[in-house]
Amino acid sequence: MADGTVAADQLRLFIERIERLEEEKKAIADDIRDVYSEAKANGYDPRIMRMVVRLRKMETHTRQEQDAILETYRTAIGC
């Protein structure tokens, strides 16, 4: 029975760690939302800021490839 108790304890510890991390993740998401709200109050467009953050996460060659495809499509439809 000792092995079952050890496994149950280990599982409980994993679950508790996940729960703590989920709480931290929510707190961080709230902080990010606050920063976007503050930026909006200062005249910045949060939607565009999110796009910039997403673009900065991309590798340069991936972003350049997407930009080229986007430009090709825009040219094709005349916009």
C-alpha positions, 0 to 999 in steps of 0.5 A: 500500500505504501507505493499507492500512497507515494503515487497518490502523494506525488499526483497530489503535488503535481496537481497542486503545482499546476493549480498554482501555475494556473493562478499565476498565469491568470494574474499575469493575464490580468496584468497584461490586460491592465497594460493594454488598458493603460496604453489605450488610455494614452491613445494607443490602439491595443489591437495594433499593439497585439499585432506588433507583439505577435509579429515580434515573437515570429522569426524574421524569415517567417515574418518576411515570408508572410509579408511577401505573401500578404503583399502578393495577395493585396496586389492581386486584388488591388488593395 
